[in-house]
Amino acid sequence: MEESEIEEVKKYSDDRDKFFDYVKKDGLVLEWASDELKNDKELVLEAVKCDRRSIRICK
């Protein structure tokens, strides 16, 4: 992921709907989600479906 894309993702770290779109494309973006979103079971499951390594990121 390019730096500009990472900055875009970080801007929406609290936006569940936006982050849902991001994790569908790359589960590892969960790293930049807010703590609240890292605890969101549905969001985490979607991230893990995309990339199982993202399970290490969730809280």
C-alpha positions in Angstrom: 0.0 0.0 0.0 1.3 3.4 -0.9 1.9 6.2 1.6 -0.9 8.3 0.2 -3.3 5.4 0.5 -2.2 4.8 4.1 -2.9 8.4 5.0 -6.3 8.1 3.4 -7.1 5.1 5.6 -5.8 6.7 8.7 -8.2 9.7 8.2 -11.1 7.4 8.6 -9.9 5.3 11.5 -13.2 5.8 13.4 -15.6 5.5 10.4 -17.0 2.0 10.5 -18.6 2.1 7.0 -15.5 3.4 5.3 -13.3 1.0 7.1 -15.5 -1.9 6.1 -14.8 -1.0 2.5 -11.0 -0.9 3.2 -10.8 -4.2 5.0 -12.7 -5.9 2.1 -9.8 -4.9 -0.1 -6.9 -5.4 2.4 -7.5 -7.0 5.8 -4.2 -5.7 7.1 -5.5 -2.1 7.1 -7.1 -3.1 10.4 -3.8 -1.9 11.9 -4.9 1.7 11.4 -8.4 1.3 12.7 -9.4 2.8 16.0 -9.4 0.6 19.1 -13.2 0.6 18.9 -13.2 -0.8 15.4 -10.5 -3.3 16.3 -13.1 -4.7 18.8 -15.9 -4.8 16.2 -16.4 -8.5 15.6 -18.1 -8.1 12.2 -15.3 -5.8 11.0 -12.6 -8.1 12.3 -14.2 -11.2 10.7 -14.3 -9.3 7.3 -10.6 -8.4 7.7 -9.7 -12.0 8.5 -11.7 -13.3 5.5 -9.6 -11.0 3.3 -6.2 -11.7 5.0 -6.0 -14.1 8.0 -2.9 -12.4 9.3 -5.1 -9.5 10.4 -6.3 -11.6 13.4 -3.0 -10.5 15.0 -4.0 -6.9 14.9 -7.4 -7.0 16.6 -7.8 -6.5 20.3 
